[in-house]
Amino acid sequence: MIVEVVPALTFQYQAPTTSTGIHWTERPLERMFGLWSYLIQDPVLSKYISLTLAASLLLNIFLLNVAKQSRQAPATSSTAQISSSSSAPSTTTVTTVVATTTKIAAPAPAQAQTHRLPIITSTSPAKFPPTHIQKVESLPEPKAIVESDLIKGGEWALVRPLEECLVLVKSPGGAAGVTDEELVMLVNSNKLPSYALEKTLGDSTRAVKIRRALISRATHTKTLETSLLPMHHYDYSRVIGQCCENVIGYMPLPVGVAGPFNIDGQVLYLPMATTEGCLVASTSRGCKAINAGGGATTVLLAD
């Protein structure tokens, strides 16, 4: 029997090498909580940690108090300045209001009579007696003019103040005593909505006439007020609130107007002959949304 002796083989286990950075980035939260748990369990380190937290809390309270006192210091100085300035002698200025009556522009307008009260300015101390202002009688109130024409019998119609016209319109039956020009002024001042003219006036034909004047004066052509579009002798009660809004006349179909619509930098109105309910109102809301975004711009692709 032949026995062959083979030299022994030596095996050595080598652990994998990993860097400390990779070891912490794998599970950072677990490693951090594990280290914190180890430090808390140590009887010496736990005492140092508690003392450090207490010192940090006291330092934060001290810094907050210092910041609060620094904010109160400027407020105290400003209060002292205000009290010192208030002790100075005050000056009194009396300004009177000028009562005027405005007339509608005319080719040769007559000068409106105005009464002015004297303007008194007093810079003397309060020990002097006050100055008496001479009483001036106010202007007589103009009579209500029902006719909408600017001229009747060679006299110019007066436009009353906005507040007075608004009170008349809101009073029962008072809209009949307001002129068409005064109604146009109320609508332009956003005191009276144009879509509610029929309900406010109780006269659909007059409401259509005023609406035509409003739109005509807001456009470049200014032709709708004198347009040949029929307006009279029509029963608007059949369409108002049922199949058309903002009526400005009639054809075989009622004609409403939508807009204003900003297109290519120009403000335009869109006449629409329709019997479809809420179509004009929906188009007006769409125009308002487009205007809020800067308007519409047209592009010619082919000719």
C-alpha positions as CSV (number, residue, x, y, z in Angstrom):
1,M,0.0,0.0,0.0
2,I,1.3,3.4,-1.0
3,V,0.4,6.4,1.1
4,E,1.0,9.9,-0.3
5,V,1.2,12.7,2.1
6,V,-0.1,16.1,0.8
7,P,0.8,19.3,2.6
8,A,-1.9,20.9,4.6
9,L,-4.0,23.8,3.1
10,T,-4.4,26.9,5.2
11,F,-7.7,28.9,4.9
12,Q,-8.1,32.4,6.3
13,Y,-11.5,34.3,6.5
14,Q,-11.3,38.0,5.6
15,A,-14.2,40.2,6.6
16,P,-15.6,42.6,3.9
17,T,-14.2,46.2,4.2
18,T,-16.9,48.9,4.4
19,S,-16.3,52.6,5.0
20,T,-17.8,54.4,7.9
21,G,-19.6,56.8,5.6
22,I,-21.4,54.1,3.8
23,H,-22.3,52.4,7.2
24,W,-24.1,55.6,8.4
25,T,-25.8,56.4,5.2
26,E,-27.6,53.1,4.9
27,R,-29.9,53.6,7.8
28,P,-29.1,56.9,9.4
29,L,-32.2,57.2,11.6
30,E,-31.8,53.7,13.1
31,R,-28.1,54.4,13.7
32,M,-28.8,57.8,15.4
33,F,-31.5,56.4,17.7
34,G,-29.3,53.4,18.6
35,L,-26.4,55.8,19.6
36,W,-28.8,58.0,21.6
37,S,-30.2,54.9,23.5
38,Y,-26.6,53.9,24.3
39,L,-25.7,57.3,25.6
40,I,-28.8,57.6,27.7
41,Q,-28.1,54.3,29.4
42,D,-24.7,55.4,30.5
43,P,-25.0,56.8,34.1
44,V,-22.3,59.5,33.7
45,L,-23.2,60.7,30.1
46,S,-26.9,60.9,30.9
47,K,-26.2,63.4,33.7
48,Y,-24.1,65.6,31.4
49,I,-26.8,65.6,28.8
50,S,-29.5,66.6,31.3
51,L,-27.3,69.5,32.5
52,T,-26.6,70.7,28.9
53,L,-30.3,70.7,28.1
54,A,-31.1,72.7,31.2
55,A,-28.4,75.3,30.4
56,S,-29.7,75.6,26.9
57,L,-33.3,76.2,28.1
58,L,-32.1,79.0,30.5
59,L,-30.1,80.6,27.8
60,N,-33.0,80.7,25.4
61,I,-35.3,82.3,28.0
62,F,-32.7,85.0,28.7
63,L,-32.3,85.8,25.0
64,L,-36.1,86.0,24.5
65,N,-36.4,88.5,27.3
66,V,-33.6,90.7,25.9
67,A,-35.3,90.7,22.5
68,K,-38.6,91.7,24.0
69,Q,-37.1,94.6,25.9
70,S,-35.3,95.9,22.8
71,R,-38.6,96.0,20.9
72,Q,-40.4,97.9,23.6
73,A,-37.6,100.6,23.7
74,P,-38.4,102.2,20.3
75,A,-42.2,102.2,21.0
76,T,-41.6,104.2,24.3
77,S,-39.4,106.8,22.4
78,S,-42.0,107.2,19.7
79,T,-44.8,107.7,22.3
80,A,-42.7,110.4,23.9
81,Q,-42.2,112.2,20.6
82,I,-45.9,112.1,19.8
83,S,-46.8,113.6,23.3
84,S,-44.2,116.4,22.8
85,S,-45.6,117.2,19.3
86,S,-49.2,117.3,20.6
87,S,-48.3,120.0,23.1
88,A,-47.4,122.5,20.4
89,P,-50.1,125.0,19.4
90,S,-52.5,123.7,16.8
91,T,-53.6,125.6,13.7
92,T,-57.2,125.6,12.5
93,T,-58.2,125.7,8.8
94,V,-61.8,126.2,7.8
95,T,-62.6,125.4,4.2
96,T,-66.0,125.9,2.8
97,V,-67.7,123.8,0.1
98,V,-68.5,125.4,-3.2
99,A,-72.1,124.7,-4.3
100,T,-72.3,124.5,-8.1
101,T,-74.9,123.4,-10.6
102,T,-73.5,121.5,-13.6
103,K,-75.0,121.9,-17.0
104,I,-74.8,119.6,-20.0
105,A,-72.2,120.8,-22.5
106,A,-73.7,122.9,-25.3
107,P,-72.4,124.7,-28.4
108,A,-72.7,128.0,-26.6
109,P,-73.1,127.1,-22.9
110,A,-74.3,129.8,-20.6
111,Q,-72.2,130.4,-17.5
112,A,-73.6,128.5,-14.5
113,Q,-74.1,130.7,-11.4
114,T,-72.0,129.7,-8.5
115,H,-72.0,131.0,-5.0
116,R,-68.7,130.7,-3.1
117,L,-68.3,131.1,0.6
118,P,-65.2,132.9,1.8
119,I,-62.3,130.7,2.8
120,I,-61.0,131.5,6.2
121,T,-57.6,130.3,7.4
122,S,-56.7,130.9,11.0
123,T,-53.2,130.3,12.3
124,S,-53.6,132.1,15.5
125,P,-53.8,130.4,18.9
126,A,-57.1,129.3,20.3
127,K,-57.3,132.3,22.7
128,F,-58.6,134.6,20.0
129,P,-62.4,134.6,19.3
130,P,-63.6,132.5,16.3
131,T,-64.3,134.3,13.1
132,H,-68.0,134.2,12.0
133,I,-68.7,133.1,8.4
134,Q,-71.4,135.0,6.6
135,K,-74.4,132.9,5.8
136,V,-75.1,132.5,2.1
137,E,-78.4,131.2,0.8
138,S,-78.2,127.9,-1.2
139,L,-79.2,127.6,-4.8
140,P,-82.8,126.7,-5.5
141,E,-83.4,123.1,-6.4
142,P,-84.0,122.6,-10.2
143,K,-87.3,121.3,-11.3
144,A,-87.6,117.7,-12.5
145,I,-87.4,117.4,-16.3
146,V,-89.1,114.3,-17.7
147,E,-88.1,114.9,-21.3
148,S,-84.8,113.3,-22.3
149,D,-84.0,115.8,-25.0
150,L,-81.1,118.1,-24.1
151,I,-82.9,121.2,-25.3
152,K,-86.6,121.9,-25.0
153,G,-88.0,125.3,-25.7
154,G,-84.5,126.8,-26.1
155,E,-83.5,126.0,-22.5
156,W,-80.7,123.6,-21.4
157,A,-81.7,120.7,-19.1
158,L,-79.8,120.6,-15.8
159,V,-78.2,117.4,-14.5
160,R,-78.9,117.0,-10.8
161,P,-76.4,115.6,-8.3
162,L,-75.8,111.8,-8.3
163,E,-77.1,111.3,-4.8
164,E,-80.4,113.2,-5.5
165,C,-81.0,111.2,-8.7
166,L,-80.3,107.9,-6.8
167,V,-82.9,108.8,-4.1
168,L,-85.5,109.6,-6.8
169,V,-84.9,106.3,-8.6
170,K,-85.3,104.3,-5.4
171,S,-88.4,106.0,-4.3
172,P,-91.8,104.6,-5.5
173,G,-92.6,106.1,-8.9
174,G,-89.6,108.4,-8.7
175,A,-87.9,107.1,-11.9
176,A,-90.4,109.0,-14.0
177,G,-89.0,112.3,-12.6
178,V,-85.4,111.4,-13.7
179,T,-84.2,112.4,-17.1
180,D,-82.6,110.1,-19.5
181,E,-79.2,111.8,-19.1
182,E,-79.4,111.4,-15.4
183,L,-80.2,107.7,-15.8
184,V,-77.2,107.4,-18.1
185,M,-75.1,109.0,-15.4
186,L,-76.4,106.6,-12.8
187,V,-75.5,103.6,-14.9
188,N,-72.1,104.9,-15.8
189,S,-71.5,105.4,-12.0
190,N,-72.4,101.8,-11.2
191,K,-75.3,102.9,-9.1
192,L,-77.9,101.3,-11.4
193,P,-77.2,98.1,-13.4
194,S,-78.1,98.3,-17.1
195,Y,-79.7,94.9,-17.1
196,A,-82.3,96.0,-14.5
197,L,-83.5,99.2,-16.4
198,E,-86.8,97.6,-17.3
199,K,-87.5,96.6,-13.7
200,T,-86.4,99.9,-12.3
201,L,-88.2,102.2,-14.8
202,G,-91.3,100.1,-15.5
203,D,-91.1,101.3,-19.1
204,S,-89.4,98.7,-21.4
205,T,-89.2,101.1,-24.4
206,R,-87.5,103.8,-22.4
207,A,-85.1,101.2,-20.9
208,V,-84.1,100.1,-24.4
209,K,-83.6,103.7,-25.4
210,I,-81.3,104.4,-22.5
211,R,-79.4,101.1,-23.1
212,R,-78.8,102.1,-26.7
213,A,-77.4,105.5,-25.6
214,L,-75.1,103.8,-23.1
215,I,-73.6,101.4,-25.6
216,S,-73.4,104.0,-28.4
217,R,-71.4,106.4,-26.3
218,A,-69.0,103.7,-25.1
219,T,-68.1,102.6,-28.7
220,H,-66.0,104.3,-31.4
221,T,-68.7,104.6,-34.0
222,K,-71.4,106.0,-31.7
223,T,-74.1,105.1,-34.2
224,L,-76.4,102.8,-32.1
225,E,-78.2,105.8,-30.5
226,T,-79.4,107.0,-33.9
227,S,-79.5,103.6,-35.6
228,L,-82.5,102.5,-37.8
229,L,-82.8,99.3,-35.7
230,P,-86.5,99.3,-34.7
231,M,-87.2,100.0,-31.1
232,H,-90.8,101.3,-30.7
233,H,-94.1,99.5,-31.0
234,Y,-92.9,96.1,-29.6
235,D,-94.2,94.1,-26.7
236,Y,-90.9,93.6,-24.8
237,S,-92.7,91.8,-21.9
238,R,-92.7,88.7,-24.1
239,V,-88.9,88.5,-24.2
240,I,-87.6,90.3,-21.0
241,G,-86.6,87.6,-18.5
242,Q,-87.6,84.8,-20.8
243,C,-85.5,84.6,-24.0
244,C,-83.3,87.7,-24.3
245,E,-81.3,90.0,-22.1
246,N,-79.9,93.5,-22.5
247,V,-82.4,94.2,-25.3
248,I,-81.5,97.1,-27.7
249,G,-84.2,96.7,-30.3
250,Y,-86.0,94.0,-32.3
251,M,-86.0,92.3,-35.6
252,P,-87.9,89.2,-36.6
253,L,-85.9,87.9,-33.6
254,P,-85.1,89.9,-30.5
255,V,-81.6,91.4,-30.6
256,G,-79.4,91.4,-27.5
257,V,-75.9,92.7,-27.0
258,A,-73.0,90.8,-25.4
259,G,-69.8,92.4,-24.2
260,P,-67.8,94.5,-24.0
261,F,-65.2,92.2,-25.7
262,N,-61.5,93.3,-25.9
263,I,-60.2,92.0,-29.2
264,D,-56.9,93.2,-30.7
265,G,-56.9,96.1,-28.2
266,Q,-60.3,97.4,-29.2
267,V,-63.4,97.2,-27.0
268,L,-66.3,95.9,-29.1
269,Y,-69.9,94.8,-28.4
270,L,-71.5,91.8,-30.0
271,P,-75.2,92.1,-31.2
272,M,-76.9,88.8,-31.1
273,A,-80.4,88.0,-32.6
274,T,-81.6,85.0,-30.6
275,T,-84.5,83.4,-28.8
276,E,-82.3,81.0,-26.8
277,G,-82.5,81.9,-23.1
278,C,-79.3,82.8,-21.3
279,L,-77.2,82.8,-24.5
280,V,-76.4,86.5,-24.4
281,A,-75.7,86.4,-20.7
282,S,-73.4,83.4,-21.1
283,T,-71.6,85.1,-24.0
284,S,-71.1,88.2,-21.8
285,R,-69.6,86.1,-19.0
286,G,-67.2,84.6,-21.5
287,C,-66.2,88.0,-22.8
288,K,-65.6,89.1,-19.2
289,A,-63.4,86.1,-18.6
290,I,-61.4,86.7,-21.8
291,N,-61.0,90.4,-20.8
292,A,-59.7,89.4,-17.4
293,G,-56.9,87.5,-19.2
294,G,-55.8,90.4,-21.3
295,G,-58.3,90.1,-24.2
296,A,-58.2,88.2,-27.4
297,T,-55.6,88.5,-30.2
298,T,-56.3,87.4,-33.8
299,V,-53.7,85.9,-36.1
300,L,-54.1,85.6,-39.9
301,L,-52.8,82.2,-41.0
302,A,-53.7,82.4,-44.7
303,D,-55.4,84.8,-47.1
